[in-house]
Amino acid sequence: MLEEVGMTGSEDGDFVEFALAGAAVKGAFHCAECGYGVVVQETLPRCPMCGGRSWEPEASAQTPNSV
């Protein structure tokens, strides 16, 4: 089952958008836990370095594109 992109926020209105392993996305992402980078065309995997499930879009990307 595919998981949705989630957002975490702070009190001052800033937020970081994360995509979870299993989400259907396109683009470059970095593991939120260890920083490992991947470029995906379909579904985000678990991080092959640390097993993490949260991915942050590359800084230059505004939002992940749905497949």
SERO-4910 file (N, C-alpha, C, O; in steps of 0.05 Angstrom, whole numbers):
BEGIN
 pado doro    nc1    nc2    nc3   cac1   cac2   cac3    cc1    cc2    cc3    oc1    oc2    oc3
  Met    A     17    -23      0      0      0      0     18     25      0     38     26     14
  Leu    A     11     45    -16     26     69    -17     19     88      6     -4     89     15
  Glu    A     40    102     16     35    120     38     37    149     28     50    155      8
  Glu    A     23    167     41     21    195     33     46    210     42     61    201     59
  Val    A     50    233     29     71    251     36     62    265     62     38    273     63
  Gly    A     79    268     81     71    281    106     87    306    111    109    310    100
  Met    A     77    324    128     91    348    135     93    351    165     75    343    180
  Thr    A    116    361    174    119    367    202    123    397    204    136    409    187
  Gly    A    113    410    224    115    439    226    126    448    253    129    432    271
  Ser    A    132    474    254    141    486    278    122    509    285    106    516    268
  Glu    A    124    520    308    106    541    317    109    566    300     90    582    299
  Asp    A    132    572    288    136    596    273    127    595    244    133    613    228
  Gly    A    114    573    237    103    571    210    121    557    190    112    551    167
  Asp    A    146    551    196    164    537    178    156    507    179    147    497    199
  Phe    A    159    494    156    154    465    156    174    451    137    185    464    119
  Val    A    177    426    142    194    409    126    175    387    115    161    374    131
  Glu    A    175    383     89    158    363     77    174    337     74    196    337     63
  Phe    A    163    315     83    175    289     81    158    270     66    133    273     66
  Ala    A    170    251     52    156    230     39    164    204     52    188    201     60
  Leu    A    146    185     56    152    160     69    158    138     49    148    139     26
  Ala    A    174    119     57    179     96     40    153     84     31    134     81     47
  Gly    A    151     78      6    127     67     -5    110     88    -20     92     81    -35
  Ala    A    117    114    -17    102    135    -30    109    135    -60    132    131    -67
  Ala    A     89    141    -77     94    143   -105    102    172   -111     86    190   -110
  Val    A    128    175   -118    139    202   -123    160    200   -145    168    179   -153
  Lys    A    168    224   -155    190    226   -174    209    248   -164    200    268   -153
  Gly    A    235    243   -167    254    264   -160    276    254   -142    280    230   -138
  Ala    A    292    274   -132    315    269   -115    307    273    -86    294    292    -79
  Phe    A    315    254    -69    308    255    -40    332    247    -24    350    233    -34
  His    A    333    256      1    354    249     20    341    236     44    320    246     54
  Cys    A    353    215     55    343    202     79    343    222    102    363    235    107
  Ala    A    321    225    116    319    243    138    336    234    162    342    250    180
  Glu    A    344    209    163    360    199    185    390    200    180    405    208    198
  Cys    A    399    191    156    428    190    152    438    208    129    462    211    126
  Gly    A    419    219    113    427    237     91    433    223     65    440    236     45
  Tyr    A    430    196     64    435    182     39    416    192     17    393    197     22
  Gly    A    427    196     -7    411    207    -29    402    187    -50    417    168    -56
  Val    A    378    190    -60    367    173    -81    352    190   -101    343    212    -95
  Val    A    351    180   -126    334    192   -146    314    170   -154    322    148   -162
  Val    A    288    175   -152    268    155   -157    249    164   -179    245    188   -183
  Gln    A    238    144   -193    219    149   -214    191    139   -207    171    146   -220
  Glu    A    189    122   -187    164    109   -180    158    109   -150    143    126   -140
  Thr    A    171     91   -135    165     87   -107    190     90    -90    210     78    -96
  Leu    A    188    105    -68    210    108    -50    215     82    -35    197     70    -25
  Pro    A    240     74    -34    247     50    -19    253     57     11    253     80     18
  Arg    A    258     37     27    271     42     53    299     49     47    311     41     27
  Cys    A    312     65     64    340     73     60    358     49     60    357     33     80
  Pro    A    374     45     39    391     21     39    415     23     58    428      3     64
  Met    A    420     47     68    443     51     87    434     46    116    448     33    131
  Cys    A    412     58    124    404     57    152    377     44    157    369     39    180
  Gly    A    361     39    136    335     27    139    313     47    145    290     40    150
  Gly    A    320     73    144    301     94    150    278     94    130    280     85    107
  Arg    A    255    106    138    231    107    121    223    135    113    205    138     97
  Ser    A    236    156    124    229    183    118    249    195     99    273    193    103
  Trp    A    238    208     79    255    221     58    248    250     55    224    257     55
  Glu    A    268    267     52    264    295     48    271    302     19    292    294      9
  Pro    A    253    317      6    259    324    -22    285    341    -23    291    355     -4
  Glu    A    300    338    -45    324    354    -48    317    384    -45    295    392    -53
  Ala    A    335    399    -34    330    427    -28    319    443    -51    304    462    -47
  Ser    A    328    437    -76    319    452    -99    291    445   -108    279    460   -124
  Ala    A    280    423    -98    253    414   -106    233    427    -87    237    427    -63
  Gln    A    211    437    -98    190    449    -82    174    428    -68    171    428    -44
  Thr    A    163    409    -84    147    387    -73    151    363    -91    158    366   -114
  Pro    A    148    339    -80    151    315    -97    128    313   -117    106    322   -111
  Asn    A    134    303   -140    114    299   -161    101    272   -159    115    252   -156
  Ser    A     75    271   -159     62    245   -158     65    230   -184     66    243   -205
  Val    A     67    204   -183     69    188   -206     42    183   -217     39    169   -237
***
